[in-house]
Amino acid sequence: MWNSALTRFAAIAALSAIPVFAEGSCWLRDAASPAPSTVYALCEQGVLWASTDGGAKWAARPIKTDLPLRAMAFLDATHGIVVGDNGLVLGTSDAGKTWAPQKSGTKEKLMDVTFVGNEGWATGMTGTLIHTSDGGKTWAPQKTSTTQAIEGIFFLDAKHGWAVGWAGTILRTVDGGANWQTIKSNDAQWSMSAMYFKDANVGWAVGFAGQIMGTADGGVTWKIVPSPTKAYLTSIAFDKEGHGWIAYDDGLLTSTDGGATWKMVPANGRFFLARLFRMNEDLWALGQSVMLRHTGGTNWKRIDSLVPNTTMQGASMDSAVSK
């Protein structure tokens, strides 16, 4: 009952919400660091913020589209893909200075994208999952047995992947997505948004109402991991010391025992944290209009050099990035 009610609520919100943006506004949705000292941050409204010096200086690189952008992945420092509403897929081969549309074969809202080498996958509404084997130039559907939205996808290598979504949806593949297995778990009570695997067996999935799930057999079975919050958990990653981190609206959760137990860490502000990612050896967090850098222990520092909610000046701002 709870799952069906939550699905109906999420569907209504997703389909009826029409964002109204002020000129120059930016809601950060995703980030990537595909090369040392190179960081990209994606604005939903059609801007890529870029830094080539580890976040000291940033440039705004416009992405020409009228559709909201949802997620991004870079194969290397110059080649990247963004996905968004109405099946939108755009590709760049010059570090985000120009973008070209790619045929996705779907009109569904795409919500996440990931790459392992030239192999890539993007997920979206109504069980949509598309795949590319040529770095994003061409895409083809992969069959799933769900009609639920697939919010998050994670690949450990080109063969082993997992995806999660609404109403406790969990999918796994061991052949690069040629076959996706739907995993039934009685413990998956809520919709899930993200996952992380440290190897082919051990992984976690997180989502609505503070839910944390863990697996030790490659995602065949899942068990509840105690959570200290009922907040909506949005992203999970591990730092170079092997400590786990989970992002949510008001802060972070951390684990120092390999993900067995988690505790709350305030972020000193409501940043609506949505993504965790590695930049060099450091872990960074991205929120609606902010980036934070992990500085050791439970300490995080705001990246003050990035001010996304400014008037976008296109090429003139691009010159501010050190080459």
Order of alpha helices (4+ residues) and beta strands (2+ residues): alpha-beta-beta-beta-beta-beta-beta-beta-beta-beta-beta-beta-beta-beta-beta-beta-beta-beta-beta-beta-beta-beta-beta-beta-beta-beta-beta-beta-beta-alpha
